[in-house]
Amino acid sequence: MAPRVYWKGYLKLSLVTCPVTMMPATSDADKIRFHTLNAKTGNRIASQYVDAVTGKPVKDSDEVRGYPRSEDDYVMLEDDEIEAVALDSTRTINIEKFVEADSIAWVWYDKPHYLMPGDEVGAEAFAVIRDAMQATGTVGISRLVMYRRERAVMLKPRGKGIVLWTLRYGDEVRDEAEYFGKLDTQTPAPSLMKMVTKLIGQKTGEWSPDMVSDPVQENLAEIIAAKKKARKKPGKKTKAEPEAERGNVVNIVDALKKSLAAERGK
């Protein structure tokens, strides 16, 4: 069954507008989840909010958001006050600017979404915006209210559609120079570079989603299936990587030679 449309709205570039639909490009719906139960009764445990001082339960109608002003002192905001700051970007992706596609570092990328034409009438306008970005090597920058906050988004053409990435806020990204800038600049010996390059060539292959499979989820699924059949089955342990040698520094040349020999053996 096809997933439900996550978002409907309009893609706008100057006077060109077309209806679009959007779906998250990733999903964790198939991930195994657990409920917390009472081991004695087998019943689910219900959680509820309680007042931190009185210890009494708080009704949903009495809950309000607060911003800490000082210790035990908050500025309270009602839902309608928070929603009032939402702009026109709630339903319109208005492309305000274009930048070179490779000018935005990967660290700014947050969540990907698939953007598609909303109907056949708007398909041509959608296609011309998509293909023009592809031809110029640019991506579009806009703003959109998503996940209860207005976010900067990047529109990147891909195949017949457009991938819309939400971008991280400026205060969420740390400057890499604070970390990498402290590293000493070393130039490896040409002989080592040659051996490592050869090793990379031997290990290079085609990308496959199997490379990012989750063995823990697979083992949990087996345990659950076994328990459904009323028989216990011990969980498999993921084979641990051998620990690196400790103490003396490993001779890089010897290690590379052994690695290359092992790959040839395979």
C-alpha positions as CSV (number, residue, x, y, z in Angstrom):
1,M,0.0,0.0,0.0
2,A,1.4,3.4,-1.0
3,P,2.1,5.7,1.9
4,R,-0.1,8.7,2.6
5,V,1.0,12.1,1.3
6,Y,2.9,13.8,4.1
7,W,2.5,17.4,2.8
8,K,0.6,19.2,0.0
9,G,1.3,22.8,-1.1
10,Y,2.8,24.9,-3.9
11,L,6.2,25.3,-5.4
12,K,6.7,28.9,-6.5
13,L,9.5,30.6,-8.5
14,S,8.7,34.2,-9.3
15,L,5.3,34.1,-11.1
16,V,5.6,30.3,-11.9
17,T,3.5,28.2,-9.4
18,C,2.6,24.6,-9.4
19,P,0.9,22.3,-6.9
20,V,3.3,19.7,-5.3
21,T,3.2,16.9,-2.8
22,M,5.9,15.7,-0.5
23,M,6.9,12.5,1.3
24,P,9.8,11.8,3.7
25,A,12.5,10.0,1.9
26,T,13.4,7.9,5.0
27,S,11.3,5.9,7.4
28,D,11.7,4.0,10.6
29,A,8.2,2.4,10.5
30,D,9.7,-1.1,10.1
31,K,12.0,-0.8,13.1
32,I,11.1,-3.1,16.0
33,R,9.6,-1.2,18.9
34,F,8.7,-2.4,22.4
35,H,6.1,-1.4,25.0
36,T,6.9,-1.2,28.6
37,L,4.8,-3.8,30.6
38,N,4.1,-4.7,34.2
39,A,6.0,-8.0,34.5
40,K,3.5,-9.3,37.1
41,T,0.3,-8.6,35.2
42,G,1.5,-8.3,31.6
43,N,-0.4,-5.1,31.3
44,R,1.0,-2.0,29.5
45,I,2.3,0.8,31.7
46,A,0.7,4.2,31.1
47,S,2.8,7.3,31.6
48,Q,1.4,10.7,32.6
49,Y,2.7,14.2,33.4
50,V,2.8,15.1,37.1
51,D,3.5,18.4,38.8
52,A,7.2,18.4,39.8
53,V,6.3,20.1,43.2
54,T,2.9,18.7,44.2
55,G,3.3,15.3,42.5
56,K,-0.3,15.5,41.3
57,P,-1.2,14.5,37.7
58,V,-1.7,17.4,35.3
59,K,-4.6,17.5,32.8
60,D,-3.9,18.0,29.1
61,S,-5.9,21.2,29.2
62,D,-3.6,22.6,31.9
63,E,-0.4,21.9,30.0
64,V,1.4,25.0,28.6
65,R,4.8,25.6,27.2
66,G,7.3,27.7,29.2
67,Y,10.7,29.3,28.4
68,P,13.0,29.4,31.5
69,R,13.6,33.0,32.6
70,S,15.5,32.1,35.7
71,E,15.5,29.2,38.1
72,D,11.9,28.1,38.8
73,D,10.6,31.1,36.8
74,Y,9.2,30.7,33.3
75,V,7.6,32.8,30.5
76,M,4.4,30.9,29.5
77,L,3.3,30.7,25.9
78,E,-0.1,29.5,24.7
79,D,-0.3,27.3,21.5
80,D,-2.1,30.0,19.6
81,E,0.7,32.5,20.4
82,I,3.3,30.0,19.0
83,E,1.3,29.3,15.9
84,A,0.8,33.0,15.3
85,V,4.5,33.4,14.4
86,A,4.1,31.0,11.5
87,L,4.6,32.7,8.1
88,D,3.2,32.1,4.6
89,S,5.8,29.4,4.2
90,T,3.3,26.9,5.8
91,R,1.9,25.9,2.4
92,T,4.2,27.5,-0.2
93,I,7.8,26.7,-1.1
94,N,8.8,30.0,-2.6
95,I,12.4,29.6,-4.0
96,E,14.1,32.8,-2.9
97,K,17.6,32.2,-4.1
98,F,19.8,29.7,-6.0
99,V,23.4,28.7,-5.1
100,E,26.0,26.3,-6.5
101,A,25.0,22.8,-5.8
102,D,28.3,21.9,-4.2
103,S,28.6,25.0,-2.1
104,I,26.5,23.7,0.8
105,A,28.6,21.3,3.0
106,W,27.0,18.0,3.9
107,V,27.0,18.9,7.6
108,W,24.1,21.3,6.9
109,Y,21.9,18.6,5.4
110,D,19.2,17.4,7.9
111,K,16.2,15.4,6.6
112,P,15.5,14.4,3.0
113,H,12.0,14.5,1.4
114,Y,10.7,13.6,-2.1
115,L,9.0,16.4,-3.9
116,M,6.7,15.6,-6.8
117,P,4.1,17.4,-9.0
118,G,0.7,17.5,-7.4
119,D,-1.2,17.0,-10.6
120,E,-0.7,16.7,-14.4
121,V,-1.5,20.4,-15.0
122,G,1.5,21.5,-12.9
123,A,3.8,18.8,-14.1
124,E,5.3,21.0,-16.9
125,A,6.1,23.9,-14.5
126,F,7.6,21.5,-12.0
127,A,9.7,19.9,-14.8
128,V,11.1,23.2,-16.1
129,I,12.2,24.3,-12.6
130,R,13.8,20.9,-12.0
131,D,15.6,20.8,-15.3
132,A,16.8,24.4,-15.1
133,M,18.4,23.7,-11.8
134,Q,20.0,20.6,-13.2
135,A,21.3,22.4,-16.3
136,T,22.8,25.3,-14.2
137,G,24.3,23.1,-11.5
138,T,22.3,25.0,-8.8
139,V,20.0,24.2,-5.9
140,G,17.1,26.3,-4.7
141,I,16.9,27.8,-1.2
142,S,13.6,28.5,0.4
143,R,11.8,28.4,3.8
144,L,9.1,26.1,4.9
145,V,7.2,25.4,8.2
146,M,8.0,21.8,9.0
147,Y,8.0,19.8,12.2
148,R,6.4,22.8,14.0
149,R,9.2,25.2,13.1
150,E,10.1,27.4,10.1
151,R,13.2,25.9,8.5
152,A,15.5,26.7,5.6
153,V,15.2,24.1,2.9
154,M,17.2,23.2,-0.1
155,L,15.7,21.9,-3.3
156,K,18.0,19.6,-5.3
157,P,16.9,18.0,-8.7
158,R,17.2,14.2,-8.8
159,G,16.0,12.1,-11.6
160,K,12.4,12.9,-12.4
161,G,11.8,14.6,-9.1
162,I,13.3,17.0,-6.6
163,V,14.8,16.1,-3.2
164,L,13.9,18.7,-0.6
165,W,16.4,18.7,2.3
166,T,15.6,20.5,5.5
167,L,18.8,22.4,6.6
168,R,20.2,22.6,10.1
169,Y,20.0,25.9,11.9
170,G,23.2,28.0,12.2
171,D,23.6,27.3,15.9
172,E,23.4,23.5,15.3
173,V,26.6,23.2,13.2
174,R,30.0,23.3,14.7
175,D,33.0,24.8,12.8
176,E,35.2,21.9,11.6
177,A,38.2,24.2,11.9
178,E,37.9,24.0,15.7
179,Y,38.7,20.2,15.4
180,F,40.5,19.5,12.2
181,G,42.5,22.7,12.5
182,K,44.3,21.3,15.5
183,L,45.6,18.3,13.6
184,D,49.2,18.3,12.4
185,T,49.6,18.3,8.6
186,Q,51.5,15.1,7.6
187,T,52.4,14.0,4.1
188,P,52.4,10.2,3.8
189,A,55.3,8.5,2.1
190,P,54.7,7.8,-1.6
191,S,55.3,4.1,-1.0
192,L,52.5,3.9,1.6
193,M,50.1,5.9,-0.6
194,K,50.7,3.4,-3.4
195,M,50.0,0.4,-1.2
196,V,46.9,1.9,0.4
197,T,45.6,3.0,-3.1
198,K,46.1,-0.6,-4.3
199,L,44.2,-1.9,-1.2
200,I,41.3,0.5,-1.8
201,G,41.1,-0.7,-5.4
202,Q,40.9,-4.3,-4.3
203,K,38.1,-3.5,-1.8
204,T,36.1,-1.2,-4.2
205,G,32.7,-2.5,-5.3
206,E,29.2,-1.5,-6.1
207,W,27.1,0.2,-3.4
208,S,24.3,-2.0,-2.0
209,P,21.7,-1.2,0.7
210,D,22.8,-4.5,2.3
211,M,25.9,-2.6,3.5
212,V,23.8,-0.7,6.0
213,S,21.6,-3.6,7.2
214,D,20.9,-3.8,10.9
215,P,21.8,-7.2,12.3
216,V,20.4,-6.3,15.8
217,Q,17.0,-5.8,14.3
218,E,17.2,-9.0,12.3
219,N,18.2,-11.0,15.5
220,L,15.4,-9.4,17.5
221,A,12.9,-10.4,14.7
222,E,14.1,-14.0,15.0
223,I,13.7,-14.0,18.8
224,I,10.2,-12.6,18.5
225,A,9.2,-15.1,15.9
226,A,10.6,-17.9,18.0
227,K,8.7,-16.7,21.1
228,K,5.5,-16.5,19.0
229,K,5.9,-20.2,18.4
230,A,6.3,-20.7,22.2
231,R,9.9,-21.8,22.1
232,K,13.0,-19.9,23.2
233,K,15.9,-19.2,21.0
234,P,19.1,-17.6,22.1
235,G,19.9,-14.3,20.4
236,K,22.8,-14.2,18.0
237,K,25.8,-12.1,19.0
238,T,27.2,-9.9,16.3
239,K,30.7,-10.9,15.6
240,A,33.0,-8.4,17.2
241,E,35.8,-6.9,15.3
242,P,39.2,-8.0,16.6
243,E,40.8,-5.4,18.8
244,A,43.8,-3.6,17.4
245,E,47.1,-4.5,18.8
246,R,48.1,-2.6,21.9
247,G,51.4,-1.6,23.2
248,N,53.9,-1.2,20.4
249,V,53.0,0.8,17.4
250,V,52.1,-1.5,14.5
251,N,54.4,-1.4,11.5
252,I,52.3,0.2,8.8
253,V,54.2,-1.4,5.9
254,D,53.9,-4.9,7.4
255,A,50.2,-4.4,8.1
256,L,49.6,-3.2,4.5
257,K,51.5,-6.1,3.0
258,K,49.4,-8.6,5.1
259,S,46.2,-6.8,4.1
260,L,47.0,-6.9,0.4
261,A,48.0,-10.6,0.7
262,A,44.7,-11.3,2.4
263,E,42.6,-9.5,-0.2
264,R,44.4,-11.4,-3.0
265,G,43.6,-14.6,-1.2
266,K,39.9,-13.8,-1.3
